[in-house]
């Protein structure tokens, strides 16, 4: 995959001035100036690392990357790098103050949105954070950028009238259905050796053996999922996340129906779906309810604020670009 991407990247460089020596060629290919933003160079190393990681992930689930798609993604990434540098320079030009209380409140909301501290730790690990301080610095940068954006575009918070009108429009969607937090162990329907290596069996017997180990406390569901499940959720002890009653788009109907019949902290019988065979485990269950206006107010405020930001984000970036000196050294 890496060699294939390198070949396509090299093809994209045809027509550029290529140095004479092999060492110069390698240096030119590994780290070149792609563009400058007000004199600040943007180097190819950042772009190529992103493209390499993106390409490997893309080809796990799709056909091989084409020349046209690679070129499109390189262009998009370079434009993103330019926008990020413009924002960074704008913040430096006219900083905005962000308090520790704001940073802590933002991280607390992240933990709640992710479903708890365990999922939050997984989030940090997946994104390469070694310390909480690293995340706090990124959150501070994001909040400062948001404040500068809001100030530049003279954005106002939604009014009480805006919130009440939004509540009337979205009232039906604010009915929260019953929800469960679901984990699963998934295997294909092919024959396989039992975990103890004693004999070859089909998925049904294989999973019943694993269920017996969990029910008899020889292992936990999370450990069993990490060891035996063939789903990517195995990296997170089989955690699928929140499932809402009636939502059969997120999971197959067989899993949906079994999950809402399952008692909390119990392991299901074997469930067969188009994805394979499963054991299900519900960690939490929340009853259905309807939000009153006061209950829905924080959700409505977040919804309308995001809508305002989304409508104005492109205009802000255009404002930053129009006042900047952007020079493309190499077109992807």
Secondary structure as the mmCIF struct_conf table of DSSP 4:
data_model
#
loop_
_struct_conf.conf_type_id
_struct_conf.id
_struct_conf.beg_label_comp_id
_struct_conf.beg_label_asym_id
_struct_conf.beg_label_seq_id
_struct_conf.end_label_comp_id
_struct_conf.end_label_asym_id
_struct_conf.end_label_seq_id
HELX_RH_AL_P HELX_RH_AL_P1 UNK A 2 UNK A 12
TURN_TY1_P TURN_TY1_P1 UNK A 13 UNK A 15
BEND BEND1 UNK A 16 UNK A 16
BEND BEND2 UNK A 20 UNK A 21
HELX_RH_AL_P HELX_RH_AL_P2 UNK A 22 UNK A 30
BEND BEND3 UNK A 31 UNK A 31
STRN STRN1 UNK A 33 UNK A 37
TURN_TY1_P TURN_TY1_P2 UNK A 38 UNK A 39
STRN STRN2 UNK A 40 UNK A 43
HELX_RH_AL_P HELX_RH_AL_P3 UNK A 44 UNK A 61
BEND BEND4 UNK A 62 UNK A 63
HELX_LH_PP_P HELX_LH_PP_P1 UNK A 64 UNK A 66
HELX_RH_AL_P HELX_RH_AL_P4 UNK A 67 UNK A 93
BEND BEND5 UNK A 94 UNK A 94
HELX_RH_AL_P HELX_RH_AL_P5 UNK A 100 UNK A 114
TURN_TY1_P TURN_TY1_P3 UNK A 115 UNK A 115
BEND BEND6 UNK A 116 UNK A 116
HELX_RH_AL_P HELX_RH_AL_P6 UNK A 117 UNK A 126
TURN_TY1_P TURN_TY1_P4 UNK A 127 UNK A 128
BEND BEND7 UNK A 131 UNK A 131
HELX_RH_AL_P HELX_RH_AL_P7 UNK A 132 UNK A 152
TURN_TY1_P TURN_TY1_P5 UNK A 153 UNK A 154
HELX_LH_PP_P HELX_LH_PP_P2 UNK A 157 UNK A 159
HELX_RH_AL_P HELX_RH_AL_P8 UNK A 160 UNK A 170
HELX_RH_3T_P HELX_RH_3T_P1 UNK A 171 UNK A 174
STRN STRN3 UNK A 175 UNK A 176
HELX_LH_PP_P HELX_LH_PP_P3 UNK A 177 UNK A 178
STRN STRN4 UNK A 179 UNK A 187
BEND BEND8 UNK A 189 UNK A 190
STRN STRN5 UNK A 192 UNK A 193
TURN_TY1_P TURN_TY1_P6 UNK A 195 UNK A 196
BEND BEND9 UNK A 197 UNK A 198
STRN STRN6 UNK A 200 UNK A 201
HELX_RH_AL_P HELX_RH_AL_P9 UNK A 203 UNK A 215
TURN_TY1_P TURN_TY1_P7 UNK A 216 UNK A 217
BEND BEND10 UNK A 218 UNK A 219
HELX_RH_AL_P HELX_RH_AL_P10 UNK A 221 UNK A 228
BEND BEND11 UNK A 231 UNK A 231
HELX_RH_3T_P HELX_RH_3T_P2 UNK A 232 UNK A 236
TURN_TY1_P TURN_TY1_P8 UNK A 237 UNK A 238
STRN STRN7 UNK A 239 UNK A 244
TURN_TY1_P TURN_TY1_P9 UNK A 245 UNK A 246
BEND BEND12 UNK A 249 UNK A 251
HELX_RH_AL_P HELX_RH_AL_P11 UNK A 253 UNK A 259
TURN_TY1_P TURN_TY1_P10 UNK A 260 UNK A 261
BEND BEND13 UNK A 262 UNK A 262
HELX_LH_PP_P HELX_LH_PP_P4 UNK A 263 UNK A 263
TURN_TY1_P TURN_TY1_P11 UNK A 264 UNK A 265
STRN STRN8 UNK A 267 UNK A 267
STRN STRN9 UNK A 271 UNK A 273
TURN_TY1_P TURN_TY1_P12 UNK A 274 UNK A 275
STRN STRN10 UNK A 276 UNK A 286
STRN STRN11 UNK A 289 UNK A 290
HELX_RH_AL_P HELX_RH_AL_P12 UNK A 293 UNK A 322
TURN_TY1_P TURN_TY1_P13 UNK A 323 UNK A 323
BEND BEND14 UNK A 324 UNK A 324
STRN STRN12 UNK A 326 UNK A 328
BEND BEND15 UNK A 329 UNK A 330
#
